[in-house]
Amino acid sequence: MKKSEALRGKVTFFSGRGRSLGYPTANFKSSTKLKDGVYFGFADLNSHHKHPSLIFIGTPTTVGDKDRRVEAYLLDIADKDYYGLDISLDIKKLHRLSKTFIGIEELKAAMKNDEQAARRWFESKTDN
């Protein structure tokens, strides 16, 4: 990505699967033209402003979902319901393109790797 992209939406309930996998997300529908994938960026949601976030854009095909969406996992915040609230994302970096995994365990391992990569990336931005 050459420049950041801004996305906005209203947090909507989908399946709640992120929470069950240990990654509660604030989800919303979007018609963004960004490629399906995992991104790093910042979220404004409720009292959290410019909060480091791991962002998925796409259709979670591994778990059989068919609806494209944006899912934001705000790092290190308490798991709460934010349904109906406005969310703004400032997407800074494409980490990897979306893919369908063989199963839930492979998906969970990839999510953990994505989280670790995001933490390293955000840390590198604050060390300068």
N, C-alpha and C positions, 0 to 999 in steps of 0.2 A: 504494500500500500504506500502510495506516495504522500497521501495526506489523510488526516483523520476523517471519519464519517460520523455524522450524528444521526441517531435514531430515537424516535419517541413513540410511546404507546401507553396503553392502560393495562396494568397487570391483570391477566386473565388466568383462570384455572384451566389446565389441560388434564393430565392424568395424575399428577402428584408423584410421578415416578422418580424425578430427581431427588426428592426428599427421601424416598425409600432407598436410594443408592448412596445416601450420605452427602448429596449435593443439592440442597434446596435452592430452587431457582425462581426468579421473577420472570414470568413468561408473557409474551404478547405477540399478536399477529402483526406482520409487516410485509409490505410489498417491496422491500429493499432489493436493489439490484446487486448487492454484494454476493460474492460466491458463497456457496454453502461451506461452512467450516467452523473452526474454533479460533476465536480472536481474543486479544487482550485489550482492555480499555477501562474506562471509568464510568461509574453509574451515579446518577442522582436519583435517590428514592427515599421518600419520607425524610428522616433527619440525616441521612447519609448523602454527603456531597463529595463529588469527585472521588468516589470510593473505588479502589482497585477491584476489577471484576474479570472473570473468565466468562466469555460469551460464546454461545453456540448459535449459529444461524443455519437453519435447514430443517429437514424432516428426519426425526429419529427412527430410521428404518430398522435398526437392530431390534427394537422393541415392538415393531409392527405398526407404529403410528404412521399416518398418512398426511397429516397437516403440517405444512411448513410454518415455522415460528422463529422467534428470537427468545433465547433463554439466557438470563444473566445470573451467574453465581457470584454474589458479592462476598469477597474473601473476608473471613473472620467476623461475621456479624451473626447475631442470634437468629435462629430459625423462627420466623414469624409469618403470618399471612398478610400479604400486602395487596390482596385482590381489590381491584377497583381504583387503586392509586396510580397516579401518573409516574412514569419512569422515563428518564433520558439517558442515553448511552453515548459516550464519546469513544468510538472504536479507533484504536491506534495501530494495531498490528495483527496481521493474519498469521496465526501460529501453524495451522495445518488445515488441509481440505477435509471435508466430511467424508466418512466412509461407513460402510455397514460392517459390523463386527460379527464374528462367528457366534458369539453368545454374550450373556450378561457379564461373565467373569472377564472376558477380553475387553468389553466396554469399560468395566470398572477400573481395570489396569490402565487403560488409555486415559481415563478421566483423572486418575491419580498422577500420571505422567504429565498431563496437560496442566494440572494445578501446580505441580512442582516447577514446570517451565515458566508458568505465569509468575510465580513468586520470585524466581530468579530474575525475570525480566523487570518486574516492578522494583526489585531491590537494586538492580543496576541503574535504574532511573533516579533513585534517591541518593546513590553514592556519589554522584557527580557534583 
